[in-house]
Amino acid sequence: MAQMTLDDEPFVVGEIDRVIFHNKDNHFYVCVLFIHETNTELKDETIVTGNFYDIHEGETYRFSGRVTEHQRYGKQFQAREFKKDIPRSEDGLVEYLSGEKFVGVGPKTAEAVVNALGINALKKIAEDYTVLHEVPGISDSRKRMIYRTIKENYATEEADLIMIELGIEPVKRAKIFDTYQSETLNVLTNTPYKLVEDIFGIGFKKADLIAQKAGIQKNSNERLSAGIHYSLERALNEEGHTYITLDNLITNTLTLLNDETTYFDSESVTEQVDLLATDNKLIVQDDRVTDKLFYYSERNSANKLYELSQVDMAKTSKKEIERMIGRVEKELDITYNEDQKIAIINAIVSPLSIITGGPGTGKTTIVKGIIETLRKINDIKPFVDYDESDGLYPIQLAAPTGRAAKRMKETTGIDASTIHRLIGWGRETEDTEIIDNIIDTEFIIVDEMSMVDTWLFYQFIKNVMPETQVVFVGDDAQLPSVGPGTVFKDLIESGVIPVTKLKTIYRQAEGSSIVKLAYEINNGQHVNIKERHDDRSFIEARTDQIADVVDIIVKKAVERGFDMRDVQVLAPIYRGPAGINTLNQVLQKVLNPRTEDKSEIEIGDKIFRENDKVIQLINRREDNVFNGDAGVIHSIVDQHDGGKESVTVDFDGNLITYERKDLSELAHAYCTSIHKAQGSEYPIVIMPIVSSYYHMLQKNIIYTGVTRAKESLIICGDANSFLNGIKREGIKRNTMLQTYLQDIFNMFEAVETTNQEETRVEELEEPKSFILTEEIVKAKKIDPMINMKGVTPFDFN
Ligand SMILES: Nc1ncnc2c1ncn2[C@@H]1O[C@H](COP(=O)(O)OP(=O)(O)OP(=O)(O)O)[C@@H](O)[C@H]1O
């Protein structure tokens, strides 16, 4: 669909009489406007609302958008876009020059300027200060002030015009002005690729358009560097690798940058990559390219794990541990199987250990067993009797999401927190800041490890004390973390940490065909998806029927007394007739229809309504609300209620208030992506699977979706898409943690046999040159660990 221009859309041009409300944080304005011209039904005066910047009372603007009807205040204009109306008549110009911006310029002086320089006075003055000498009777200081003011505004307007033409919306324009202030035009015209780094939401493509408009050569090195960075970031943040091979980086960069008129070749990319590496802007190792964050995270994590693995644990004999496990079995009325016992023993005797298994294999049961056995061996008080003034409880439980932590707490009775909270990673923490906050406890159990990404893992492991034991628990068949890396898989496959793989499935024995289906999917066995079971069913539907089918199933569930907390729809994509966005709209109508007494707030094409089920999309750490947490809208204050517009969400008793500017952090959660549902479980899961999801249908995605259902699973769609999907493996992520772990364990094991001195691994220091190839290491017999003591990656910024 063609984009509407400012001229096609409903518009109002007029003078701002008063600003009634201005939220400085998000530039949201409510103003009274005297209308000069409009193509709408509005007359004389109206309220205009929208996100603007640099709005001044008494000045004239052109707003485009739409007329809306407010319940209490009647018709008003909701602006999508705005533009300063540059005075086009001599009278307008006189009024402008004698306005509030030009301090000390009255109508007389303004008239003199216009008389002498005519209707193009502003342009003439901005281009050449000396034209002001043609105006009789004004002092030099006033001339300078007029020139400066015009110049500043001219630059702002120029910058604004460039951005409007490129379709950059007002909120982003305001952010750009906030960031660069008077330098905005300079950045846009001289160093536009900076925008990609500095402004969230401006990607390479947009910056490239700005650069071309500013006349920056398409074959410039500046553009090449920006293209290399963009290609690398995409491999890391979109595909989840922790490095990209140089060959792939070259191919991706050339595809991105070259067209009929531009030609970069492999050599020019390689040379630029080397230059960037020399400037510490990225890291090159052999044929791998990455950025500092991931290079140091993986290397330092491997080193720290080695260090932790070398600590001698206080010895409790295996016999004694087994005796204690026996007592725990009696108390909890359970008999652990052999694997489960080994998992508990490993957790207690090894500094580090891993427990992995599919649904219903007893991971939670073992976590409880470890806690109880530890408490008996070390005579630890029950959690309820522990006094906070004693410091952290000696056994800490953590998970990457709030939901998963909550479940741990419920099943064990011990406080569990998110990893972020455990290490004090707050809202104020910069994205790339390395946290220094040692976790003062004796034993840590981390659940849902498959969701932990490279950066979070490094932040966590770095803060574990050398004497602290750590147990990593998870299901490695689930989706890998949203962020880069496959940490849990790498830890398991490195072979340097004791792993217990749980194979006996207990929930299946309890008659769960959902668990059986999960194992069939994971093991690549034959699946009869159409077979009906008490706890799962399949409903045939085409893509265009999915919304109706979901609507019918949910209505039935509601009739039977289930509510929106029990039922979760999971889909893998956002757009299209069977996408998350459409399904949320359908489900909102069924589960939380519009009523007189429920307030609403409109954000773009979404309506948030009181009692809506919503999901948090990014971590909001200081409020203890995390990406993927679900809540219910408790109350809404709308713009005319007198106070600031806000939405308050109830996250399981934790009430969080969002201002309008923060509402992009929320989405409806009747239907969520399977990725977002990881770490949560629901009584009833409805999972559409249709051919239009094709590129997202993979084994681990479907497996993760299926394993979210506790009591009932309803799959609707097309059986072939399902069966083909479970045959498709996801893209294997490139990571180095496993190799680094194996390298360091092998290296020091060799040292230990020949050299009795204590070995200790320090944090890595930046090597002198990052282009440290294997050849150089071999030729010069360099120990790659030389010069790498006690320094963190960000000491080199
Ligand atoms: N050794 C055992 N003997 C009898 N029942 C067991 C044993 N181990 C686990 N179970 C039972 O199996 C069921 C699943 O166990 P648990 O919840 O610990 O598994 P899980 O791996 O954490 O599953 P999920 O990841 O799906 O939550 C529970 O009802 C639990 O009581």
Ligand as a Chemical Component Dictionary entry (heavy atoms), coordinates in Angstrom:
data_LIG
# 
_chem_comp.id                   LIG 
_chem_comp.type                 NON-POLYMER 
_chem_comp.pdbx_formal_charge   0 
_chem_comp.three_letter_code    LIG 
# 
loop_
_chem_comp_atom.comp_id 
_chem_comp_atom.atom_id 
_chem_comp_atom.alt_atom_id 
_chem_comp_atom.type_symbol 
_chem_comp_atom.charge 
_chem_comp_atom.model_Cartn_x 
_chem_comp_atom.model_Cartn_y 
_chem_comp_atom.model_Cartn_z 
_chem_comp_atom.pdbx_ordinal 
LIG N1  N1  N 0 11.642 -41.485 41.352 1  
LIG C1  C1  C 0 10.381 -41.189 41.181 2  
LIG N2  N2  N 0 9.397  -42.020 41.581 3  
LIG C2  C2  C 0 8.106  -41.701 41.400 4  
LIG N3  N3  N 0 7.662  -40.580 40.834 5  
LIG C3  C3  C 0 8.578  -39.714 40.420 6  
LIG C4  C4  C 0 9.978  -39.956 40.559 7  
LIG N4  N4  N 0 10.643 -38.909 40.042 8  
LIG C5  C5  C 0 9.715  -38.044 39.599 9  
LIG N5  N5  N 0 8.476  -38.521 39.825 10 
LIG C6  C6  C 0 7.192  -37.885 39.500 11 
LIG O1  O1  O 0 7.182  -37.551 38.120 12 
LIG C7  C7  C 0 6.471  -36.361 37.906 13 
LIG C8  C8  C 0 7.375  -35.414 37.135 14 
LIG O2  O2  O 0 8.492  -35.055 37.915 15 
LIG P1  P1  P 0 9.103  -33.606 37.902 16 
LIG O3  O3  O 0 8.015  -32.593 37.934 17 
LIG O4  O4  O 0 10.144 -33.553 38.941 18 
LIG O5  O5  O 0 9.758  -33.660 36.481 19 
LIG P2  P2  P 0 10.424 -32.483 35.649 20 
LIG O6  O6  O 0 11.527 -33.094 34.915 21 
LIG O7  O7  O 0 10.726 -31.341 36.546 22 
LIG O8  O8  O 0 9.266  -32.140 34.659 23 
LIG P3  P3  P 0 8.938  -30.750 33.932 24 
LIG O9  O9  O 0 10.184 -30.282 33.320 25 
LIG O10 O10 O 0 7.905  -31.141 32.929 26 
LIG O11 O11 O 0 8.385  -29.878 35.005 27 
LIG C9  C9  C 0 6.087  -35.815 39.255 28 
LIG O12 O12 O 0 4.758  -36.156 39.519 29 
LIG C10 C10 C 0 7.006  -36.551 40.217 30 
LIG O13 O13 O 0 6.450  -36.741 41.481 31 
# 
loop_
_chem_comp_bond.comp_id 
_chem_comp_bond.atom_id_1 
_chem_comp_bond.atom_id_2 
_chem_comp_bond.value_order 
_chem_comp_bond.pdbx_ordinal 
LIG N1  C1  SING 1  
LIG C1  N2  SING 2  
LIG C1  C4  DOUB 3  
LIG N2  C2  DOUB 4  
LIG C2  N3  SING 5  
LIG N3  C3  DOUB 6  
LIG C3  C4  SING 7  
LIG C3  N5  SING 8  
LIG C4  N4  SING 9  
LIG N4  C5  DOUB 10 
LIG C5  N5  SING 11 
LIG N5  C6  SING 12 
LIG C6  O1  SING 13 
LIG C6  C10 SING 14 
LIG O1  C7  SING 15 
LIG C7  C8  SING 16 
LIG C7  C9  SING 17 
LIG C8  O2  SING 18 
LIG O2  P1  SING 19 
LIG P1  O3  DOUB 20 
LIG P1  O4  SING 21 
LIG P1  O5  SING 22 
LIG O5  P2  SING 23 
LIG P2  O6  DOUB 24 
LIG P2  O7  SING 25 
LIG P2  O8  SING 26 
LIG O8  P3  SING 27 
LIG P3  O9  DOUB 28 
LIG P3  O10 SING 29 
LIG P3  O11 SING 30 
LIG C9  O12 SING 31 
LIG C9  C10 SING 32 
LIG C10 O13 SING 33 
# 
